[in-house]
Amino acid sequence: MNANDFCYWLQGFAELGDKPPTAAQWKMIQEHLQLVFVKVTSPMPTVITGDPIWQTFPYTAATC
């Protein structure tokens, strides 16, 4: 479930419920919001050392 899906679910939950959420339900909703809205990305890949590929490529801009 992505952030938009969760927000739409939460809106429907709030609109259709006849009573406000309990304290335990609010706590769980807040925990889920933290999971949905915190974006975790993977670290950048390690840079490979050595000659850049454009230096070893047999063609140059002048020959193309």
C-alpha positions as CSV (number, residue, x, y, z in Angstrom):
1,M,0.0,0.0,0.0
2,N,1.4,3.4,-0.9
3,A,0.9,6.7,0.8
4,N,-2.1,7.7,-1.4
5,D,-3.8,4.4,-0.9
6,F,-3.4,4.6,2.9
7,C,-4.7,8.2,3.0
8,Y,-7.8,7.2,0.9
9,W,-8.4,4.2,3.3
10,L,-8.0,6.4,6.3
11,Q,-10.5,9.0,4.9
12,G,-13.0,6.2,4.3
13,F,-12.4,4.8,7.7
14,A,-13.0,8.2,9.3
15,E,-16.1,9.0,7.2
16,L,-17.8,5.6,7.7
17,G,-17.1,5.1,11.3
18,D,-20.0,6.0,13.7
19,K,-17.5,6.8,16.5
20,P,-14.1,8.4,16.6
21,P,-11.1,6.0,16.7
22,T,-10.0,4.8,20.1
23,A,-6.7,5.9,21.6
24,A,-5.2,2.5,20.6
25,Q,-6.5,2.9,17.0
26,W,-5.1,6.4,16.8
27,K,-1.7,5.2,18.0
28,M,-1.8,2.4,15.3
29,I,-2.8,4.9,12.6
30,Q,0.1,7.2,13.6
31,E,2.5,4.3,13.4
32,H,1.3,3.4,9.9
33,L,1.5,7.0,8.8
34,Q,5.1,7.0,9.8
35,L,5.8,3.8,7.8
36,V,4.0,5.2,4.7
37,F,5.5,8.6,4.6
38,V,9.1,7.9,5.6
39,K,10.9,7.2,2.3
40,V,13.9,4.9,2.6
41,T,16.3,4.8,-0.3
42,S,19.2,2.5,-0.9
43,P,22.7,3.9,-0.6
44,M,24.5,5.2,-3.7
45,P,26.5,2.5,-5.5
46,T,30.2,2.4,-5.0
47,V,32.2,4.3,-7.6
48,I,34.4,2.1,-9.8
49,T,37.9,3.5,-10.1
50,G,39.8,3.5,-13.3
51,D,39.5,5.2,-16.7
52,P,36.1,6.5,-17.5
53,I,34.5,4.5,-20.4
54,W,34.6,7.6,-22.7
55,Q,38.4,7.6,-22.6
56,T,38.6,4.0,-23.6
57,F,35.9,4.1,-26.3
58,P,37.5,3.8,-29.8
59,Y,35.5,6.7,-31.3
60,T,35.8,10.4,-30.5
61,A,33.5,13.2,-31.3
62,A,35.7,14.2,-34.2
63,T,35.4,10.8,-35.9
64,C,31.7,10.4,-35.5
